[in-house]
């Protein structure tokens, strides 16, 4: 116990203790601080283990939910309004809708107040995520996962694997990625928002000589941060509008977009 410690001891009689109460109080505060730090570390470790278990469980579950993807995709057969939303509002071609198994869900599993457009994440033929774009977000954010606990990840990574090198695009969001993939023809991946790119993902772009980061105009600083992870190969694309709006709302062409790539600045 702390009162059995001290900052003096008598060699003759063996007595020990504290010279004054101030020294004792200082030692108490020091030990209390150490105990708080240890408690915080234990709590961080506990939460990290719980998060890992939750992510692992969610990924195991989602891998076996290909039938759910097919059901959401089949919902488009009886919901022309959802198809029009994909095609007319977002500018996604019918071919992309079919190839990417895009769909519609009448009630999002993690935000039941809203129906949603669904975007499955496949990589190497395996399902890793289903993301819901809420059509009635009601102030709760526009996107929700199929299952709680699914981690952030890149969309359309198969396009990187299929390419031999050259140039690649990083965009903010799956829908922008789909539109740019069909309009520009460069390997394109999407993050789950401007803040979600993880440094370890930079390794997926090793064979590309130039990596363009084309975020929304309001996220240029974040785009520069991501481009800086590529050690001289990253470029920041400064567009006058959102990348998908460039094509869908303003009639931009692949040639127009590539002109912006040529003027992209180093990070």
VOBA-1610 file (N, C-alpha, C; in pm, whole numbers, padded with zeros to 5 digits, always signed):
BEGIN
Unk+00084-00119+00000Unk+00000+00000+00000Unk+00088+00125+00000Unk+00029+00235-00043Unk+00111+00353-00064Unk+00170+00408+00066Unk+00096+00393+00178Unk+00149+00445+00303Unk+00261+00357+00358Unk+00279+00239+00298Unk+00390+00154+00337Unk+00515+00187+00257Unk+00502+00274+00158Unk+00618+00320+00084Unk+00676+00441+00155Unk+00758+00514+00088Unk+00810+00635+00147Unk+00927+00687+00069Unk+00978+00802+00114Unk+01097+00857+00051Unk+01213+00868+00151Unk+01200+00793+00263Unk+01314+00780+00353Unk+01304+00646+00425Unk+01417+00597+00473Unk+01418+00479+00559Unk+01535+00492+00655Unk+01519+00435+00773Unk+01623+00440+00876Unk+01703+00311+00872Unk+01830+00322+00846Unk+01914+00203+00839Unk+01929+00134+00975Unk+01913+00212+01080Unk+01933+00159+01215Unk+01814+00078+01262Unk+01693+00138+01252Unk+01575+00069+01304Unk+01485+00010+01194Unk+01512+00046+01066Unk+01432-00007+00956Unk+01304+00070+00930Unk+01276+00173+01005Unk+01153+00251+00982Unk+01163+00324+00848Unk+01050+00339+00783Unk+01046+00415+00659Unk+00914+00488+00649Unk+00911+00589+00566Unk+00788+00667+00552Unk+00811+00789+00466Unk+00724+00888+00484Unk+00728+01010+00404Unk+00774+01127+00488Unk+00863+01205+00432Unk+00915+01320+00505Unk+00806+01422+00532Unk+00712+01436+00437Unk+00603+01531+00459Unk+00481+01487+00379Unk+00367+01545+00409Unk+00242+01507+00344Unk+00240+01547+00197Unk+00311+01653+00160Unk+00315+01694+00021Unk+00376+01587-00069Unk+00483+01525-00019Unk+00545+01417-00096Unk+00451+01298-00110Unk+00380+01269-00002Unk+00284+01158-00008Unk+00172+01188-00107Unk+00119+01309-00105Unk+00010+01346-00196Unk+00057+01343-00341Unk+00180+01387-00365Unk+00234+01383-00501Unk+00245+01239-00551Unk+00290+01149-00464Unk+00301+01007-00501Unk+00162+00947-00527Unk+00064+00986-00445Unk-00073+00937-00467Unk-00125+00981-00602Unk-00104+01109-00635Unk-00151+01158-00766Unk-00083+01085-00880Unk+00046+01058-00863Unk+00120+00987-00969Unk+00063+00847-00991Unk+00039+00776-00882Unk-00013+00640-00894Unk-00156+00641-00948Unk-00235+00738-00908Unk-00372+00747-00961Unk-00369+00772-01111Unk-00275+00856-01156Unk-00264+00883-01300Unk-00226+00756-01375Unk-00130+00680-01321Unk-00089+00554-01384Unk-00206+00458-01390Unk-00282+00449-01283Unk-00397+00359-01280Unk-00502+00399-01384Unk-00526+00530-01399Unk-00622+00578-01499Unk-00574+00543-01640Unk-00443+00562-01665Unk-00389+00529-01797Unk-00404+00381-01826Unk-00376+00298-01726Unk-00388+00153-01745Unk-00533+00114-01770Unk-00625+00179-01700Unk-00766+00152-01720Unk-00810+00193-01861Unk-00762+00308-01907Unk-00795+00353-02043Unk-00741+00256-02147Unk-00619+00208-02127Unk-00560+00113-02221Unk-00639-00017-02225Unk-00682-00064-02107Unk-00763-00186-02103Unk-00895-00166-02174Unk-00955-00046-02159Unk-01082-00016-02224Unk-01064-00007-02375Unk-00954+00055-02420Unk-00926+00061-02564Unk-00907-00078-02622Unk-00833-00162-02549Unk-00811-00299-02595Unk-00943-00375-02603Unk-01028-00356-02504Unk-01157-00426-02502Unk-01242-00383-02622Unk-01247-00253-02647Unk-01326-00202-02759Unk-01268-00249-02893Unk-01136-00251-02903Unk-01073-00296-03028Unk-01107-00443-03056Unk-01106-00524-02952Unk-01140-00666-02968Unk-01286-00680-03009Unk-01374-00604-02944Unk-01516-00609-02978Unk-01540-00564-03121Unk-01472-00456-03163Unk-01487-00407-03301Unk-01439-00512-03402Unk-01326-00575-03372Unk-01274-00678-03462Unk-01371-00795-03472Unk-01426-00837-03359Unk-01521-00947-03359Unk-01647-00911-03438Unk-01693-00786-03421Unk-01812-00741-03492Unk-01787-00735-03642Unk-01671-00683-03683Unk-01639-00677-03825Unk-01625-00816-03885Unk-01556-00904-03813Unk-01536-01040-03863Unk-01669-01111-03880Unk-01757-01097-03782Unk-01889-01160-03790Unk-01969-01105-03907Unk-01966-00972-03925Unk-02043-00910-04034Unk-01990-00954-04170Unk-01858-00963-04184Unk-01800-01005-04312Unk-01832-01151-04342Unk-01833-01233-04240Unk-01870-01374-04259Unk-02015-01386-04304Unk-02101-01305-04243Unk-02243-01310-04279Unk-02266-01259-04421Unk-02205-01146-04455Unk-02232-01084-04584Unk-02182-01171-04698Unk-02076-01247-04674Unk-02021-01332-04780Unk-02122-01435-04829Unk-02217-01472-04742Unk-02318-01569-04780Unk-02451-01510-04821Unk-02452-01381-04857Unk-02577-01313-04886Unk-02592-01275-05033Unk-02533-01353-05121Unk-02547-01326-05265Unk-02694-01332-05307Unk-02773-01416-05239Unk-02915-01424-05272Unk-02987-01294-05242Unk-02940-01222-05140Unk-02999-01092-05107Unk-02971-00992-05219Unk-02848-00995-05272Unk-02813-00908-05385Unk-02906-00936-05502Unk-02928-01064-05531Unk-03016-01101-05643Unk-03160-01055-05618Unk-03204-01064-05494Unk-03341-01021-05463Unk-03356-00870-05480Unk-03259-00795-05432Unk-03265-00650-05450Unk-03261-00614-05598Unk-03176-00684-05673Unk-03165-00657-05816Unk-03296-00692-05887Unk-03358-00802-05848Unk-03486-00843-05909Unk-03598-00745-05877Unk-03586-00674-05765Unk-03689-00575-05731Unk-03703-00468-05839Unk-03597-00446-05916Unk-03604-00345-06022Unk-03701-00387-06133Unk-03725-00518-06144Unk-03817-00566-06248Unk-03960-00519-06225Unk-03993-00490-06100Unk-04129-00448-06066Unk-04134-00305-06013Unk-04025-00232-06025Unk-04021-00096-05974Unk-03952-00006-06075Unk-04029+00038-06173Unk-03974+00124-06277Unk-03923+00256-06225Unk-03981+00303-06115Unk-03937+00430-06058Unk-03793+00420-06006Unk-03761+00307-05946Unk-03624+00287-05897Unk-03526+00278-06014Unk-03567+00211-06119Unk-03482+00203-06239Unk-03458+00342-06296Unk-03565+00421-06303Unk-03551+00557-06354Unk-03458+00640-06265Unk-03464+00614-06135Unk-03378+00689-06044Unk-03231+00655-06073Unk-03202+00528-06089Unk-03066+00488-06124Unk-03023+00550-06257Unk-03110+00538-06356Unk-03071+00576-06492Unk-03080+00726-06517Unk-03194+00785-06484Unk-03217+00925-06519Unk-03156+01022-06417Unk-03170+00991-06288Unk-03119+01082-06186Unk-02968+01071-06171Unk-02917+00948-06167Unk-02774+00926-06144Unk-02694+00904-06271Unk-02760+00880-06382Unk-02687+00863-06507Unk-02619+00729-06523Unk-02667+00629-06450Unk-02609+00495-06461Unk-02675+00422-06578Unk-02595+00367-06665Unk-02650+00300-06783Unk-02720+00170-06744Unk-02810+00126-06831Unk-02879-00001-06805Unk-02778-00116-06801Unk-02675-00107-06882Unk-02572-00210-06881Unk-02500-00215-06746Unk-02470-00097-06689Unk-02404-00092-06559Unk-02496-00144-06449Unk-02624-00111-06458Unk-02721-00162-06360Unk-02719-00314-06357Unk-02720-00373-06477Unk-02722-00519-06486Unk-02589-00580-06444Unk-02479-00524-06494Unk-02346-00583-06469Unk-02307-00574-06321Unk-02345-00466-06256Unk-02307-00445-06118Unk-02412-00493-06017Unk-02519-00552-06067Unk-02625-00605-05981Unk-02681-00498-05887Unk-02695-00375-05939Unk-02755-00268-05860Unk-02900-00302-05836Unk-02957-00251-05726Unk-03092-00292-05693Unk-03171-00190-05615Unk-03280-00240-05558Unk-03372-00155-05481Unk-03420-00236-05361Unk-03425-00171-05244Unk-03475-00234-05122Unk-03589-00149-05066Unk-03707-00207-05044Unk-03820-00128-04995Unk-03804-00078-04852Unk-03716-00142-04774Unk-03692-00099-04636Unk-03550-00139-04596Unk-03464-00040-04584Unk-03323-00067-04551Unk-03312-00139-04417Unk-03239-00249-04409Unk-03229-00324-04283Unk-03173-00245-04166Unk-03089-00144-04192Unk-03031-00067-04083Unk-03085+00076-04078Unk-03190+00103-04154Unk-03259+00233-04149Unk-03398+00211-04206Unk-03482+00144-04129Unk-03610+00093-04180Unk-03708+00201-04222Unk-03681+00327-04186Unk-03773+00435-04222Unk-03766+00469-04370Unk-03666+00414-04440Unk-03644+00455-04580Unk-03625+00335-04672Unk-03676+00348-04794Unk-03636+00256-04899Unk-03500+00301-04951Unk-03438+00220-05034Unk-03300+00251-05072Unk-03262+00189-05205Unk-03163+00248-05268Unk-03095+00188-05382Unk-02977+00110-05327Unk-02952-00009-05380Unk-02850-00096-05323Unk-02731-00115-05417Unk-02613-00118-05356Unk-02487-00129-05429Unk-02404-00240-05365Unk-02394-00355-05431Unk-02310-00463-05376Unk-02162-00442-05409Unk-02077-00480-05316Unk-01931-00474-05336Unk-01880-00615-05357Unk-01838-00644-05480Unk-01776-00773-05510Unk-01627-00751-05537Unk-01547-00847-05496Unk-01405-00845-05530Unk-01362-00990-05550Unk-01311-01019-05670Unk-01272-01156-05700Unk-01388-01254-05693Unk-01508-01205-05720Unk-01626-01290-05718Unk-01688-01309-05581Unk-01626-01253-05477Unk-01677-01267-05340Unk-01747-01139-05296Unk-01858-01154-05226Unk-01934-01039-05177Unk-01877-00991-05044Unk-01847-00861-05035Unk-01789-00805-04914Unk-01878-00699-04848Unk-01975-00647-04920Unk-02053-00536-04864Unk-02178-00517-04950Unk-02284-00469-04889Unk-02398-00414-04962Unk-02425-00278-04899Unk-02415-00175-04979Unk-02438-00041-04928Unk-02571+00011-04979Unk-02645+00078-04890Unk-02777+00131-04921Unk-02771+00282-04932Unk-02815+00333-05046Unk-02830+00478-05063Unk-02976+00509-05031Unk-02998+00568-04912Unk-03135+00594-04867Unk-03203+00696-04956Unk-03327+00668-04993Unk-03405+00763-05073Unk-03482+00861-04986Unk-03500+00827-04859Unk-03566+00916-04761Unk-03482+00919-04634Unk-03367+00986-04638Unk-03273+00978-04525Unk-03321+01041-04396Unk-03410+01139-04404Unk-03469+01196-04283Unk-03364+01248-04184Unk-03259+01308-04239Unk-03159+01370-04154Unk-03064+01273-04086Unk-03064+01147-04124Unk-02979+01046-04058Unk-02858+01007-04141Unk-02828+01082-04245Unk-02720+01043-04335Unk-02775+00969-04455Unk-02705+00975-04566Unk-02759+00919-04690Unk-02729+00771-04708Unk-02628+00719-04640Unk-02586+00582-04666Unk-02592+00496-04540Unk-02625+00369-04560Unk-02628+00271-04451Unk-02575+00136-04504Unk-02514+00055-04417Unk-02472-00078-04458Unk-02586-00178-04446Unk-02571-00290-04513Unk-02668-00399-04498Unk-02666-00455-04356Unk-02546-00466-04301Unk-02527-00519-04166Unk-02444-00421-04084Unk-02481-00402-03959Unk-02397-00321-03870Unk-02264-00392-03851Unk-02157-00315-03847Unk-02024-00372-03825Unk-01941-00389-03950Unk-02002-00377-04068Unk-01923-00388-04191Unk-01824-00271-04199Unk-01698-00298-04229Unk-01597-00192-04229Unk-01599-00110-04357Unk-01532+00005-04352Unk-01513+00086-04472Unk-01423+00010-04569Unk-01451+00022-04697Unk-01369-00043-04798Unk-01381+00030-04930Unk-01294-00003-05023Unk-01297+00056-05156Unk-01396-00018-05244Unk-01462+00058-05329Unk-01556+00000-05425Unk-01487-00016-05561Unk-01514-00129-05627Unk-01469-00156-05764Unk-01320-00186-05772Unk-01265-00255-05674Unk-01123-00288-05677Unk-01088-00386-05788Unk-01186-00458-05839Unk-01158-00548-05952Unk-01104-00473-06073Unk-01141-00346-06086Unk-01092-00268-06200Unk-00941-00246-06190Unk-00887-00241-06068Unk-00743-00228-06051Unk-00673-00357-06088Unk-00732-00468-06047Unk-00671-00599-06077Unk-00669-00627-06226Unk-00772-00581-06297Unk-00784-00610-06440Unk-00692-00524-06525Unk-00648-00411-06471Unk-00565-00319-06550Unk-00419-00361-06546Unk-00346-00326-06649Unk-00204-00359-06657Unk-00116-00249-06598Unk-00175-00135-06569Unk-00099-00023-06515Unk-00146+00107-06580Unk-00059+00207-06582Unk-00094+00334-06644Unk-00154+00430-06543Unk-00281+00464-06562Unk-00348+00563-06479Unk-00467+00500-06406Unk-00495+00553-06286Unk-00610+00508-06208Unk-00675+00628-06142Unk-00804+00612-06113Unk-00883+00719-06051Unk-00932+00676-05913Unk-00929+00770-05820Unk-00994+00750-05689Unk-01102+00856-05677Unk-01224+00812-05649Unk-01339+00902-05641Unk-01405+00891-05505Unk-01492+00984-05478Unk-01563+00990-05351Unk-01703+00932-05370Unk-01718+00803-05342Unk-01851+00742-05353Unk-01864+00643-05466Unk-01954+00547-05445Unk-01972+00439-05541Unk-02041+00484-05669Unk-02141+00569-05658Unk-02217+00611-05777Unk-02127+00691-05871Unk-02046+00778-05817Unk-01950+00852-05901Unk-01856+00755-05970Unk-01814+00652-05897Unk-01724+00554-05955Unk-01788+00481-06072Unk-01915+00444-06055Unk-01986+00374-06163Unk-01996+00464-06286Unk-02034+00589-06266Unk-02051+00682-06378Unk-01917+00707-06447Unk-01811+00732-06369Unk-01680+00759-06431Unk-01625+00635-06501Unk-01651+00519-06445Unk-01605+00396-06507Unk-01669+00377-06645Unk-01796+00407-06655Unk-01864+00388-06784Unk-01837+00501-06882Unk-01804+00620-06832Unk-01786+00734-06921Unk-01641+00754-06965Unk-01546+00727-06874Unk-01406+00761-06903Unk-01325+00638-06942Unk-01355+00523-06881Unk-01286+00402-06919Unk-01155+00376-06848Unk-01118+00459-06750Unk-00999+00434-06670Unk-01035+00348-06548Unk-00942+00270-06496Unk-00968+00198-06372Unk-01007+00298-06262Unk-01122+00277-06200Unk-01173+00373-06103Unk-01224+00300-05979Unk-01188+00352-05863Unk-01239+00299-05737Unk-01300+00413-05657Unk-01390+00378-05565Unk-01457+00479-05485Unk-01441+00453-05337Unk-01422+00561-05262Unk-01419+00553-05117Unk-01559+00575-05062Unk-01579+00541-04936Unk-01708+00563-04870Unk-01710+00702-04805Unk-01668+00801-04881Unk-01662+00937-04830Unk-01520+00990-04834Unk-01508+01122-04829Unk-01377+01187-04845Unk-01280+01154-04733Unk-01330+01114-04617Unk-01242+01090-04501Unk-01206+00944-04481Unk-01247+00856-04571Unk-01238+00713-04539Unk-01120+00639-04603Unk-01037+00707-04683Unk-00925+00636-04747Unk-00819+00601-04643Unk-00782+00473-04639Unk-00684+00426-04541Unk-00545+00418-04606Unk-00442+00461-04536Unk-00306+00460-04595Unk-00265+00325-04650Unk-00307+00216-04586Unk-00266+00084-04634Unk-00326+00050-04770Unk-00431+00121-04811Unk-00492+00095-04943Unk-00402+00143-05056Unk-00310+00233-05027Unk-00222+00284-05132Unk-00145+00171-05200Unk-00121+00062-05128Unk-00051-00051-05185Unk-00122-00118-05300Unk-00253-00097-05310Unk-00330-00156-05420Unk-00301-00090-05554Unk-00232+00025-05551Unk-00209+00103-05673Unk-00063+00098-05717Unk+00011-00001-05671Unk+00154-00007-05697Unk+00193-00009-05844Unk+00110-00068-05930Unk+00148-00081-06071Unk+00109+00041-06155Unk+00044+00140-06092Unk-00001+00257-06169Unk+00099+00371-06158Unk+00134+00425-06274Unk+00230+00535-06276Unk+00172+00665-06225Unk+00041+00685-06245Unk-00027+00807-06200Unk-00159+00768-06135Unk-00182+00824-06017Unk-00308+00801-05945Unk-00377+00936-05927Unk-00490+00953-05995Unk-00566+01078-05987Unk-00670+01067-05876Unk-00679+01170-05794Unk-00781+01177-05690Unk-00878+01287-05728Unk-00999+01249-05765Unk-01099+01344-05815Unk-01217+01347-05718Unk-01198+01416-05605Unk-01306+01431-05508Unk-01394+01551-05546Unk-01501+01569-05470Unk-01589+01682-05494Unk-01513+01813-05470Unk-01559+01923-05531Unk-01486+02050-05515Unk-01466+02094-05369Unk-01557+02056-05281Unk-01544+02095-05141Unk-01449+02010-05061Unk-01388+01911-05125Unk-01299+01818-05053Unk-01159+01816-05113Unk-01115+01929-05168Unk-00984+01935-05233Unk-00871+01906-05134Unk-00881+01955-05011Unk-00776+01931-04913Unk-00763+01783-04883Unk-00877+01715-04872Unk-00874+01571-04849Unk-00817+01497-04969Unk-00852+01544-05088Unk-00797+01484-05210Unk-00645+01496-05211Unk-00593+01612-05171Unk-00449+01633-05167Unk-00384+01541-05064Unk-00452+01520-04953Unk-00401+01431-04849Unk-00388+01288-04902Unk-00490+01243-04974Unk-00487+01107-05030Unk-00380+01098-05139Unk-00376+01197-05229Unk-00278+01196-05337Unk-00135+01193-05282Unk-00116+01256-05168Unk+00017+01258-05107Unk+00065+01123-05059Unk-00024+01025-05049Unk+00014+00890-05005Unk+00084+00810-05114Unk+00089+00866-05236Unk+00143+00789-05348Unk+00284+00833-05389Unk+00350+00908-05304Unk+00493+00937-05319Unk+00533+00985-05459Unk+00473+01095-05499Unk+00507+01155-05628Unk+00420+01111-05743Unk+00343+01004-05725Unk+00257+00956-05833Unk+00115+01011-05822Unk+00080+01072-05709Unk-00055+01122-05688Unk-00078+01257-05751Unk-00199+01276-05806Unk-00237+01403-05866Unk-00376+01442-05815Unk-00394+01571-05790Unk-00523+01624-05743Unk-00597+01684-05861Unk-00716+01632-05889Unk-00797+01682-06000Unk-00894+01786-05947Unk-00888+01905-06000Unk-00975+02014-05956Unk-01084+02035-06061Unk-01204+01990-06027Unk-01319+02000-06118Unk-01410+02115-06076Unk-01487+02170-06169Unk-01580+02279-06134Unk-01706+02228-06066Unk-01730+02098-06070Unk-01850+02041-06010Unk-01819+01897-05970Unk-01915+01828-05912Unk-01894+01688-05875Unk-01868+01605-06000Unk-01783+01504-05989Unk-01745+01428-06110Unk-01862+01368-06186Unk-01961+01313-06115Unk-02074+01254-06187Unk-02164+01361-06247Unk-02182+01472-06175Unk-02262+01583-06229Unk-02199+01640-06356Unk-02067+01634-06363Unk-01996+01682-06482Unk-02051+01617-06608Unk-02085+01489-06598Unk-02139+01415-06712Unk-02292+01421-06717Unk-02356+01396-06602Unk-02501+01377-06600Unk-02576+01509-06615Unk-02532+01613-06546Unk-02604+01740-06548Unk-02552+01838-06653Unk-02421+01833-06679Unk-02360+01936-06764Unk-02311+01883-06899Unk-02337+01757-06927Unk-02306+01704-07059Unk-02160+01693-07093Unk-02076+01680-06991Unk-01933+01665-07018Unk-01902+01536-07092Unk-01790+01534-07160Unk-01747+01416-07235Unk-01620+01359-07174Unk-01584+01238-07217Unk-01460+01178-07171Unk-01341+01265-07207Unk-01345+01325-07326Unk-01237+01413-07369Unk-01226+01535-07278Unk-01343+01593-07241Unk-01343+01708-07150Unk-01282+01671-07016Unk-01321+01555-06965Unk-01273+01514-06834Unk-01122+01488-06837Unk-01076+01425-06941Unk-00933+01395-06951Unk-00851+01523-06963Unk-00912+01631-07012Unk-00842+01760-07015Unk-00814+01807-06873Unk-00908+01782-06780Unk-00885+01817-06639Unk-00777+01728-06580Unk-00770+01602-06622Unk-00664+01514-06573Unk-00527+01567-06613Unk-00518+01620-06734Unk-00388+01670-06780Unk-00342+01791-06702Unk-00434+01865-06643Unk-00397+01983-06564Unk-00395+01954-06415Unk-00412+01827-06376Unk-00412+01792-06234Unk-00275+01825-06173Unk-00278+01872-06050Unk-00153+01915-05987Unk-00097+01806-05895Unk+00035+01802-05883Unk+00096+01706-05789Unk+00053+01737-05645Unk+00051+01634-05563Unk+00012+01655-05422Unk+00122+01732-05349
//
